[in-house]
Amino acid sequence: MKELLTALVDHLPAVDSVPSLGLRSRLLASTAEPSRRFAPLYGALAELFDLNDAALSALFERAAAPAAWTDAPIPSTSLVHLQGGPRVAGADNGLVRLQAGARFPAHRHLGPERVLVLAGSYVDEPGGRVYRAGDLHEMPPGSAHSYVASPQGELLLAVSVVCGVEDEGFGTLSPSSV
């Protein structure tokens, strides 16, 4: 078996293991543009918000401006509200940003909620599951939990929630509640 693998490897074409500086620069520049930063997740975002690529690009261009963000009642949390497409017209849709290490307190979901992690990660409590960039977390009505953003960096979530969440200290919250 080892001989077969060695023979196969010997027949593979040579690959330059270091990308050219031009390719690297173009790749880094394309991901630095706010409108394209989350392009790899546009399929999942289109499903979540019922928006096309142009609308998603416009959303991230808008979200790149600090003035687009509103402080939430939860400490270390800010929001950008957005109008989703017809399929999610009854939901509150938006981006939620938590500072590194911030805790989102225990809350109960009044309706279904879908969360797509765009950047960073968080630990869901009480279960301890870690959600990372690209992960979709779905919570059914009546479910309850809290979560903590990773201390390594800011947490950015795309959220679609029906009826909001209820928290003892803050009342009923949704992306448009501020």
C-alpha positions as CSV (number, residue, x, y, z in Angstrom):
1,M,0.0,0.0,0.0
2,K,2.8,2.4,0.9
3,E,4.4,1.8,-2.5
4,L,1.2,2.6,-4.3
5,L,0.8,5.9,-2.3
6,T,4.4,6.8,-3.1
7,A,3.9,6.1,-6.8
8,L,0.7,8.3,-6.8
9,V,2.5,11.2,-5.0
10,D,5.4,11.0,-7.5
11,H,2.9,11.5,-10.4
12,L,1.2,14.6,-8.9
13,P,1.9,17.8,-10.7
14,A,4.3,20.2,-8.9
15,V,2.5,23.0,-7.1
16,D,3.9,26.3,-6.1
17,S,3.3,26.2,-2.3
18,V,3.6,30.0,-1.9
19,P,1.0,32.1,-3.8
20,S,2.3,35.0,-5.8
21,L,2.3,38.4,-4.0
22,G,-0.2,39.7,-6.6
23,L,-2.6,36.9,-5.8
24,R,-2.2,37.3,-2.1
25,S,-2.7,41.1,-2.3
26,R,-5.8,40.7,-4.5
27,L,-7.3,38.1,-2.1
28,L,-6.6,40.2,1.0
29,A,-8.0,43.3,-0.7
30,S,-11.2,41.6,-1.8
31,T,-11.9,40.4,1.8
32,A,-11.2,43.9,3.2
33,E,-14.0,45.4,1.3
34,P,-17.0,45.6,3.7
35,S,-19.5,44.5,0.9
36,R,-17.5,41.3,0.2
37,R,-16.2,40.4,3.6
38,F,-18.9,37.8,4.3
39,A,-19.4,36.8,0.6
40,P,-18.6,33.1,1.5
41,L,-21.6,33.1,3.7
42,Y,-24.0,34.9,1.2
43,G,-25.8,31.6,0.5
44,A,-26.7,31.1,4.2
45,L,-27.4,34.8,4.6
46,A,-29.7,34.8,1.6
47,E,-31.6,31.9,3.2
48,L,-31.7,33.6,6.6
49,F,-32.8,37.1,5.4
50,D,-34.4,36.3,2.0
51,L,-32.2,38.8,0.4
52,N,-30.1,38.7,-2.8
53,D,-26.3,39.3,-3.1
54,A,-26.7,43.0,-4.0
55,A,-28.9,43.6,-0.9
56,L,-26.4,41.7,1.3
57,S,-23.5,43.7,-0.1
58,A,-25.4,47.0,0.7
59,L,-26.1,45.7,4.2
60,F,-22.4,45.2,4.9
61,E,-21.5,48.5,3.4
62,R,-24.0,50.2,5.7
63,A,-22.8,48.1,8.7
64,A,-19.2,49.2,8.1
65,A,-20.2,52.7,9.3
66,P,-20.1,53.1,13.1
67,A,-23.2,55.3,12.9
68,A,-25.3,52.3,11.6
69,W,-25.0,50.6,14.9
70,T,-27.3,51.2,17.9
71,D,-26.4,50.4,21.4
72,A,-28.6,47.6,22.8
73,P,-30.0,47.5,26.3
74,I,-27.7,44.5,27.0
75,P,-24.2,45.8,27.9
76,S,-21.4,45.4,25.3
77,T,-24.0,44.7,22.6
78,S,-25.0,46.7,19.5
79,L,-27.4,46.2,16.7
80,V,-28.1,47.0,13.1
81,H,-31.8,46.4,12.1
82,L,-32.6,45.4,8.5
83,Q,-35.7,44.7,6.4
84,G,-35.6,41.1,5.3
85,G,-37.3,39.8,2.1
86,P,-41.0,38.6,1.9
87,R,-40.4,35.2,3.3
88,V,-39.2,36.7,6.6
89,A,-41.5,39.7,6.7
90,G,-42.9,38.7,10.1
91,A,-39.5,38.5,11.8
92,D,-37.1,41.0,13.2
93,N,-33.9,40.7,11.3
94,G,-30.5,42.3,12.0
95,L,-26.9,42.1,12.9
96,V,-25.9,41.7,16.5
97,R,-22.4,42.6,17.7
98,L,-21.0,41.6,21.1
99,Q,-17.6,42.7,22.4
100,A,-15.0,40.0,23.1
101,G,-15.9,38.1,26.3
102,A,-19.3,39.7,26.6
103,R,-22.2,37.7,28.1
104,F,-25.7,37.7,26.6
105,P,-27.9,36.9,29.7
106,A,-30.3,34.0,30.1
107,H,-33.4,34.5,28.0
108,R,-36.4,32.6,26.7
109,H,-37.4,32.6,23.0
110,L,-41.0,33.7,22.4
111,G,-40.9,32.4,18.9
112,P,-38.4,30.7,16.6
113,E,-34.9,32.3,16.2
114,R,-32.2,31.6,13.7
115,V,-28.7,32.8,14.3
116,L,-25.8,32.6,11.8
117,V,-22.3,33.3,13.2
118,L,-20.5,35.7,10.9
119,A,-17.3,36.3,12.9
120,G,-16.0,35.2,16.2
121,S,-17.5,32.4,18.3
122,Y,-19.6,31.9,21.4
123,V,-20.3,29.2,24.0
124,D,-23.9,28.4,24.4
125,E,-25.0,27.7,27.9
126,P,-26.0,25.5,29.6
127,G,-24.9,22.9,27.0
128,G,-21.4,24.2,26.4
129,R,-21.5,23.9,22.6
130,V,-19.3,26.3,20.7
131,Y,-20.7,28.0,17.7
132,R,-18.1,29.4,15.2
133,A,-18.2,31.5,12.0
134,G,-20.5,29.8,9.5
135,D,-22.5,27.9,12.1
136,L,-26.3,28.2,12.2
137,H,-28.0,28.0,15.6
138,E,-31.8,27.5,15.6
139,M,-33.8,28.0,18.7
140,P,-37.5,26.8,18.9
141,P,-40.2,28.8,20.7
142,G,-40.0,28.4,24.5
143,S,-36.3,27.4,24.5
144,A,-34.0,29.2,26.9
145,H,-30.3,29.7,27.1
146,S,-27.5,32.3,27.5
147,Y,-24.2,32.6,25.7
148,V,-20.7,34.1,26.1
149,A,-18.6,35.6,23.3
150,S,-15.1,34.3,22.9
151,P,-12.5,36.5,24.6
152,Q,-10.4,36.2,21.4
153,G,-12.4,38.7,19.4
154,E,-15.7,40.5,18.6
155,L,-18.7,38.3,17.9
156,L,-20.9,39.2,14.9
157,L,-24.2,37.4,14.4
158,A,-26.9,37.6,11.7
159,V,-30.2,37.1,13.5
160,S,-33.8,36.4,12.4
161,V,-36.2,36.3,15.3
162,V,-40.0,36.0,15.5
163,C,-41.6,37.6,18.6
164,G,-38.3,38.4,20.3
165,V,-36.8,37.0,23.5
166,E,-37.7,37.6,27.1
167,D,-35.1,38.4,29.7
168,E,-35.9,39.0,33.4
169,G,-33.7,42.1,33.6
170,F,-34.4,43.7,30.2
171,G,-38.0,42.6,29.3
172,T,-38.8,41.6,25.7
173,L,-36.0,42.3,23.2
174,S,-35.6,41.9,19.4
175,P,-33.2,43.5,16.9
176,S,-35.7,46.3,16.4
177,S,-36.4,46.9,20.1
178,V,-33.9,49.8,20.5
